[in-house]
Amino acid sequence: MLNVTRLYGETAVQAVRRGVRAWPVIFSLVLYAGIFMVVGQLVGPLGRAGGFLLGLVLAACFSSYIHLMSQVVSGSKVGFADLRQSFGARFWDVVSVLFAFWIIDLILTQVIAPASGPKGPIVIALGGLAMAVFFNPVPELLYQGSSRSFQLLMESGRFISTHGLEWLLPNVLFAIGLLAPLGMLHGPAGLIVLNISAVLSPNNDGMGLYALFSRAPIYLQLPMLVFVHFVMVFRGLLFGALTRGGLRQRDLRGAWKR
C-alpha cells in the first residue's frame, strides 16, 4: 500500500508543477464550450445533418484538448501555435473512437435493450456503467497509445484488467470531488453510482462534464476548471507511470494484495 501511496503522491506533485506551467490550457475548456454553444445554435435547425456537424465539431474540440494535454503531460510549453494546430492534430483518431462508441451504443439501445423487455433500462444503465469503467482511459490512450477505433477500446479494457484498481481509485475520488459541491451525492445509491459513471464515461464526448459546469454556480466554475485541469494532467502522468513502470508495477500489484 505504501508503494501505491508514494506513486500517487509523486504523480500529484508532478501534475501540479506541469499543470501550473501550462495554466492557459485551463481556459481551453471555456473556448470549447463557447464553440459548442455557438455551433449548436447555428446547426440546430438542420435536424440530423446539424447533429452530424455538431458531432464533428465536438470531435475537433476533443482532438484539440487531448493534443494540448499531451504537450502538458510531456512537460512541453504550450503556446497559441499549439492551440491553432490542435483541432486537426488528432481529429480522425477521435472520430474513429467516437464511431466505435456509436456502434456499441446503437447495439446496446436498439438490439440488446429491446430484447430485454421491461429490464431494458437496467441493461442500458449497466452497459453505460461498464463503459465508464473499461473505457475510462480512452483519452490517455488517444495521445499515449498507438491503436485506434475498436482496437483502442480493446486496449483500454486490457489496461483496466491489469491496472484497474490503481487507475480507478483516484478517478472515482476525483468524480466524487466534482459532484459533492453540487449536491449530487445525495439520494439512492444507484443514482449516485450513475452520476459518478456519467463523469467517468468517455463516450459522451465530455458532455457529462459540460452538464456539471452548466448547473454549477458561477463562483464554483473557476475552481472546477482548475480541478479538472489538475485531474487530467494527473491522469496522463499516472497512465504513463502504470504502462511504463515495469518492475515497479509488479511491486504495486503486490502492495494491494498485502
N, C-alpha and C positions, 0 to 999 in steps of 0.2 A: 504493500500500500504506500510505503514511503517513496518508492520509485515513481509511482503514478503521481503522487502529490508534487514531487520535485519537477516532473515533466510539465504539469500544469502551471506551476509557479514560474519556471523558466520561460515557458511559452507566453504567459501573460505579460511578463516584463518585456520580452522582445516585441510583443504585439503593441504595447503602449509606446515603445520607442519608435517603431516603424509607423504606427498609426498617427502619432503626433507629427512626425516628419512629413507625412502626406495628408495633412489635415484638410486641404481643399477638396479631397475626394469625398469627404462627408457631404458636401453640398451638391455633389453629382446626383444624389438621390432626389434632391429637390428639383433639379433640372429634369430628370426622367419623369417625375410626377407631373411637372408642368407640360412636358411634351405629350404625355398620355392624355391629359385632360383636353388640351387644345385639339389634338388629332381626333380624339373621341367625339368631340362636338362637330368637327368637320365631316367625318365619315359616318356619323350616326344615321343620317337619312338614307344611306346606301344599302342598308339591310345586311345580308350575308356578305356581300362584297366589302362593305365597310368593316365588318368584323374581321374579315381576312386581312385587310390592310392594317387594321389596328394590331392584329397579331404580329405582323411583320415589323411594325414599329416597336412593339414590346420586345421582339427578338433582337432588334438593333440596340435598344437600350440595355438589355441584359448582356449583349455582347460587349457593349461599352464598359459596363460595370465590372465584369469579370476580367476584362483586359486591364483596366486600371488596377484592379485588385492584384493581378499577377505582378504588376510593377511594384506595388506596395509591399507585397509579401517577399519579393526578391530583394527588397532594400533599395530599389532604384528611386530616383527622384521623379516625380510626376509633374509634367507641365502641360500647357494648353495644347501643344502639338500632340501629346498622347491622347487627350480627350478628342481631338479632331479626327484622329485615325481610328479611334477605338470602336466606333459604331459599326464599322465593316470588318474589323480585325478578326472576330470570331463569329461573325453573323451566321454563316452556313453551318458551323458546328452547333450553334444554339438551335437553329431551325431543325437540324437532324434529330436532336434530342426532343424538342417540343413535338415533332411529328410522332416520335415513338410514344411519348406520353399521350398524345391524342388517340393513337391506335389502341393503347391499353385502356384508356378511359371509354372509348367507343365500345370495346368488347365488354367492359365491365357494366356499363349502363344500359347498353342496347341488347346484350345477349345473356350475360350471366344473371344480372339482377332480375330481368323479366322472367327468366326461367325459375327463379327462386320464389316467385309468387309473393305472398304477404311479407316475406322476410327480405324482399329486395332492398329496402332502405338500409337494413342492417348489413347486408352484403356490401353495399356501396360504401358505408361507413368503415367497415373492416378493411375493404380494399384501399381506401384512402389512408387509413392508419398504416397499413403495410407499406404503401408507397412512401409515406413520410419517414418510415424507419429505414427501409432498404435503399431508397434513392436519395437520402438526405445529403450525401457528399457529392452529388452531381455537379454543383457549381465548382467545387475544387477540382474534380476530375476534368472539367472542361478546360481548365488552364494549367493543370499539372499532369494530366494523363495524355494518352495518345489515341485512344479509341473514341468512336462516335456512335450516335444512334443507339440501337438496341444493344450493341456490344458494350457501349459505355454503361448502360443500365445494368448489364450482367456484371461488369467490373465493379460497379457500385455495390451490388449485392454481395460479391465476394469480399470486398473491403469490410462491409458490416459484419459478415460472418467471421472475419478474422479479428477485427478491431472494434466491434460494435460497442462493447462496454466502455472502453476508453473514450470512444468518439461521442457516443450518445449522452453519457452522463453530463458533461459540461453543456452540451447543446440543449438538453431538457431544462437545465438550470437557467440558461440564458433565456429560453422561451418563457419560463415562469417569471423571470425578471421583467420581461416586457409586458406580460399580461397582468401582473399584480397591481401596478398603479392604475390600471383601467378597470379594476374590479371584475376581472374575467376569470378569477379563480374561485368564485362562489357558485354554488348550485350543485346539481347531481355530478357524481364522479365521472360518468360517461361524457357529460357536456364539457367538463374541464379537460378530459383527455382529447376530445375532438378539437378544442380550442388550441391546445398545445400542438397537436398534429398539423393544424392549419398553418401555424407559424413555421414548423419544421419542414413541411412538404415543399419540394422544389418544382412540382408540376403545375403550380398555379401562377407561374411567371412573376413571382414576387407580389401577387395581388393580396396574399394574406397579410403581408407587412403593410402594404398600401392601405388596406382596410383598417388596420390598427392605428396608423397615423391619422387617418381620416376621422376617427372617433376620439382621438386624444385631444385634450385641451391644449391650447396654443402654448402655454407655459411648459408643457411636457414634451413638445415636439422636438425642440433642440436637444435636450438631454437624451431623448430616444434616438435621434440621429447619431449622436456621439457614441452611444452604447452599441448601436448596430454596426457602426464603423469598427469599433474595437472588436466586436464579436467576429466579424468577417475576416479581419486580419488574424485574429487568434485561430479561427478555423483553418485558414490557409496554412499557417505555420504548424498547427497540430497535425494536419493531414500530411504535410511533408515529413514531420518527425515520425509519424506512425508508419508511413510507407517506406521510409529510407532508414529506419532505425536499426535494422539488423539484429545483433545480439541484444541490444537494449530492449527491443520489443519482446523478446522471449523472457527477459527479466521482468518486464511489466506484466506480461500474462501470468507469470508465476506469482507476482506480487498480489494479484487479485485472488489467487487460489489459497494463499496462506492466511 
